[in-house]
Amino acid sequence: MIVVETKRRSEVVDITDEVRRKVRESGVKSGIALVYTPHTTSGIIINEAESGLVEDIVEALDEIVPKISYRHNRIDNNADAHIKASIVGNSVIVPVENSELVLGTWQRILFVEFDGPRKRKVYVKVYEG
């Protein structure tokens, strides 16, 4: 498990190096790595970690899902965070070859926070195959 501590309401955290470490520690030479967060107001994506793009992703999701009066807000005022998390998804699967993640040149595994600041969990399961 990886623990991610976010500092802002919406934030993107590059967790690629931590996932790589978990893959190497697993001892699996060839297979897949499942990266999953069990939180309903965060997500996991694969994309470039360039700072401008990361800000663009957050702003685009804010534009697509504005913070308005959703029915769920009666409970804890974070319906927009739940909707954004539903759009991006809570997991990714990455191939593993020679005990390394198979990612494109600019691809990174990114944890996306929509309801921070929080302390979050990310699970990494590596399967041989």
C-alpha positions, 0 to 999 in steps of 0.5 A: 500500500502507498499513502498519499497525503494531499494538501489541496482540494484538487491536486494531482500527485505522481505516484509512479516511483512508488508503484515501481518500487512495489513492482520490484519488491513483488518479485514478479518478472512478467504480468500486470500491476493493478493500481487502485484507490478505495476512495470515492472522491479520488482517482488514478490516471495515466498521463504526462506529469508536466505541470501545465497539463496537470493544472489543465486536467484539474481545471477541465474537470472543474469546468465539466463538473462545476461546484453547484447545488447537487443533492448529495451536498446536503450530506457533506458538500462534495458531490462534485468530487464524487462525480469527477472521481466517477469520470476518471476512475479509481484504478489502472492496470499496467503491464509488467516486463522484466520487473518493470512497469511498461509505460510510454516515454511520458506516461506516469501514474497519477493519483488525482485528489478531488476532496482534499486535503486528505491522507489517502491509500493506494493499493498496488497488486502485482500479478504474474502471468 
